[in-house]
């Protein structure tokens, strides 16, 4: 069941990411979709905070992948915006590198066909200067997980 959440600021978007972190465990994959400037990195930063990672999360656009190990669960944060093919995705070795942690992929909609069936897609739509609509769209085993608590 898709869950919709409204955010009125970057702070609220980060808070939603923090709340989602409590639902995640090793092996989970989260795909982020949204236009440039929608808040994907802010969401990823909030998720990292929820995992106990104190290091600031910055977009891995130019390095493609950043790994954070300082929290309760390791986090691999990828940005696939600059990839031109799924073969380049294979070269990043994302799944092996994040097997014991959580993988979050910005621009994940562009590589969804190469992702595991069991993943959560977070769609972020810009609805105003600071307003966002976030849709949590479960796939695979995620369809059996309750995401209602994130709304509260």
N, C-alpha and C positions, 0 to 999 in steps of 0.2 A: 504494500500500500504506500503510495507516494505521500510524503509529508511536506506541507508548505509552511514556510516561516518567513516573516517579514522583518527586515532590518532597516533601521532609520539612520544608521551610522556605521563607520568602520569598527567602532568599539562594540556595537551589537553583533556585527558579523563575526568578529573574533570570539565573542562570548558564545555564539552558536557553535563555532568550531571547538571551543573548550568543552561544551556539553557533549558534543559528539564523541570526544576522546574517551569518555567513560564507557562507551559502547564497543570500543575497539580492542582487539587483541592481536597477538602475533599471527601473521599470515593474512590479515585483512588488507584489502585494496580499496582505495577511495579515489574516484576519478572526479576531477573538477572541470566544469564546463562554464564558459561565460566569455563575453567579449573582453577586449583589452581594457583594463581599469575597473572591471566588475567587482573585484575584491577576492580573487582566488588566493593570492598570497596572504592577504589579511586573514582569511579563513584558515589557511594552512598554519599561520602563526598562532592562531587561537588553539587549533588542534594540538600543536606542539606544546603550548603552555599547559593544556589539559593533561598531557602525558608527562608533565614534570620537567620538560626541557626548558632550561633557563637561557640558553643561547638564543640570540635574536634570529628569527627565520627570515631570510631574504630570498628573493626570487632566484632560482637557479637557471634563468634564461640563457646565460652565456656559458655556464659550466655544465648545464643540463641536469646534473644530479648533485644533491648535497645530502650527506648522511649526518644524523644527529644521534648520539648515543648517551647523552647525559640524563635521560629521564627514566621512567618506569619501564618503558618499552622503546627499543630503537625505532627511529623514524627515517625512512628514505623519502626524500622530496625531489620529484623530478618535474621538469618543465620540457615538454616535447614540442613546443611551438616552432622551434627552428629545425626540426627533423623533416627530411624530404621523403622518407620512405620507412616502411615497417622494418626493413633490413637494418636501418640505423638504430631502431629501437632495440633490436636483438643485441646489437653491439654494446648497449648500456648495461646489459646483464642485471636488469632491475629485479627480477624474481629471485635469483640466487642471492643477490646482495641484500634483499629485504625479507628473506624467508623467516627469520626469527623476530621480525618487527612488523611495522606497518608501512605500507607503500601508499603515498599520495601523489597523484599525477595531475599537474596542471595541463590544460588543453587535452584532457583525457578522452574527450569525445572523438578526437582525431585518430586515436589508436585503440578505441574500444574493441575492435574486432580481434586485437592481439592480446587482450586482457583476459584473465580468468573469468569464467561465467559468474563466479561468486564475487560480486563487487557492489559497492554503493556509488552511485553517480550523484554528485551534488551540482545542480544547475543553478547558476547565479545570474539573474536577470536584473539589469539596471532599470529601475522604474522611476527614478528621479535623481536629482543631484547627489543626494546621499542615501537615497532609498534603494533597497534591494529586495527582490523576491528570491528566496532560496528554496529549491525543490530537492528533497532527498528521495531518489529513485532507486529502490532496491532491486537487485538482480540475484538469481540463484538462491543460496541459503539466506541471503539478506531478506528475502520475502517472508521468512518465518520469524524474523526478529522484530520485536516491537520497538518502534521509534517514537512512540507517543510522548515519552518522558522528555524528549528534547524540546518539545513545544512548551512544556510547563516551565 
